[in-house]
Amino acid sequence: MAATAADPPMPDDRVRIFVSSPADVGHERALSKDLTDRLAQEYLPYFKLQTILWEEEALTADRSFQAGLTKPEDCDIVLVILWTRLGSPLPEEPYRGMTGTEWEFFNAVEAATRAGRPEVLVYKKTAPKLVDITDAETAHEAVADQRRLSEFFRTNFFNEDNTFRRAFRTFGSDAEFRELVEVQLRKLLNRRISVERRFATGDLRWHGSPFRPDRPFEPGDE
């Protein structure tokens, strides 16, 4: 039977995880996809996990790349992964000359401030990157990229007295990255299950967080 305007909307049981990053962390994007695909199977009894990656979007020629992408503000969790650069600048209007990753970060945190969603996790890779100093142009671009990235963190994650304004996590290896992302995602997903169950039962009291980060929420974790 076809739905009518009077029909209530179907419940959306998806949890959408948006991955934002420049091209220099393509390896970490793949690791994120592998991890979220695995978690999707574990958490399937509770909700559907959907990973949003620009390279998997159906981009059409009637609009720009950025305009055709799902927005971070329309997702539930946003992973921002950075290393040596912020990416290439977008058009001045309507993106104010920001890079795609910058714009996605601000779109996410402004929505979180306004509506409490999405939850934004930021990761910064600390491993060194080799640069060919015999190629003067490449070396100059690498230095300029690093300066812009450092300024981005200085202005958005630190106060003037050098105290933290926003949280972010650092990693130096694949193993560290996998562990950080998995532990933090599990905590957010388990919390979501716990809150939704309390709303369903009318019990909105906070009972702590008794479940371990190395497994999904299970019956009795309330």
C-alpha positions, 0 to 999 in steps of 0.5 A: 500500500502506498504511503499517504501524506497523513501516514507517520514517517517510518522510523530511521534506525540508521546510525550514520558515521561520516568520515572527513579527511584530506587525501593524505590519510587515505589509508586511515579512511580505509581502516575506518571503513573496515572497522565500521563495517565490522561494527555494523555486523555486531550492532545489527540487532540494535541499529544499522550502521552506515559509513558515509564516504565521499568516494561512495556517494552518487555524485552527479554533474549538475552540481559541484563535488562538495554540494553533492555530498551528504552533509556532516550535520545530517549524520550521527557521528563524524570522524575527522582524520588529519595528518599533514594538510587540510586539503585543497580550498573550495570556492569562496562562495558559499564555502568562504575559501575553506577546504572540504575538510575544514568546511565539514568540521565546522558544519559538524561542530556548529550543528552539534552546538545548535542541536546536540548532533552529530558527535564529532571525533577528531584524530591527528596523525603524528608520524613523520612524513617524508618530503622530497626537498630536491623538488622545491615546489613540493617542499614549499607546498608541504611547509605551507600545508603544515602551517595551515594545519597547525593554525587550524588546530591552534585556533580551533582546539586551544584557548589563548592560554594554551588550554584545550578548547576542544578535544582531539586524539593523536595516533602514530601507527595503524594499531593506535588508530584502530584502537582509538577509533574502535574504543570511542565508537563503541562508547558512543554506540553503547551510550546510544543504546542505553539512552534509547532503552531508558527513553523507551521504559521512561527511566531517564536516570543515569546509571553509569556506564557498566559495559566494557569498550571491547564488546557491544551492548548486551542484555543486562547492560542497564 
